[in-house]
Every structure is written in structure tokens, then in C-alpha cells.
Amino acid sequence: MRRGHPVDLGPLSFSKKGDAAKHLREMLGRYDVGDGVSSDDAVVLEAALRRHPEASAKIGVGIKNFSVRGADFGTKCFWVNRTDGSTEDFSINACIYEKVRGRSR
């Protein structure tokens, strides 16, 4: 019998990676393009971002906050807003799954 891989994202624990990814997608769905992310959701997002294969590059000089912006093909995604004023998008899937094919957003 195959078992899921548990994932902890800040104060939240998930028994399977798919459940963690689903939670992040649902979180993204609660926001409109241009919205800032709430402080409670930011705690979860920061924990997720620290799992990203390029976490240190994505975080850069430090995290100020998170927002939602438009992405490729009319979709939206989370963006990290750094303390120096620079920004970077990141992939929810890259934060949850160790190996992502192609570009790791």
C-alpha cells in the first residue's frame, strides 16, 4: 500500500503532498489579482516558499510580504515582495513537489 508524504507548512500539517498543494491552490483562489496576502496566509506561504528548490534566490534579501498578480495564459500566482522592493513569482507545485520538470518558477 502506497502512503502519502506528510508536509508541514507553518502551523498547518498535511498527510499528503497533494493535500498541501490543494490547500495552496484554494488559498490562491480566495484572492484577486492585485490583492495583498493576509498575515495568516503569509505564514503558510513563507513556509511553502522555503521548500522551493530555488528558495534562497526567490527569497533574496528577505520577505516583506506576498501578493497575487497575473501570470502566463491569464492565470494568477503568488509573488514574494522583498524588503528591497524587488519581486519574484513562484510556483506552488515547485514548493510542494521535490522535482518539477522544466523551469522552476
C-alpha positions, 0 to 999 in steps of 0.5 A, a space after each residue: 500500500 502506497 502512503 502519502 508524504 506528510 508536509 508541514 507548512 507553518 502551523 498547518 500539517 498535511 498527510 499528503 503532498 497533494 493535500 498541501 498543494 490543494 490547500 495552496 491552490 484554494 488559498 490562491 483562489 480566495 484572492 484577486 489579482 492585485 490583492 495583498 496576502 493576509 498575515 495568516 496566509 503569509 505564514 503558510 506561504 513563507 513556509 511553502 516558499 522555503 521548500 522551493 528548490 530555488 528558495 534562497 534566490 526567490 527569497 533574496 534579501 528577505 520577505 516583506 510580504 506576498 501578493 497575487 498578480 497575473 501570470 502566463 495564459 491569464 492565470 494568477 500566482 503568488 509573488 514574494 515582495 522583498 524588503 528591497 522592493 524587488 519581486 519574484 513569482 513562484 510556483 506552488 507545485 515547485 514548493 510542494 513537489 521535490 522535482 518539477 520538470 522544466 523551469 522552476 518558477 
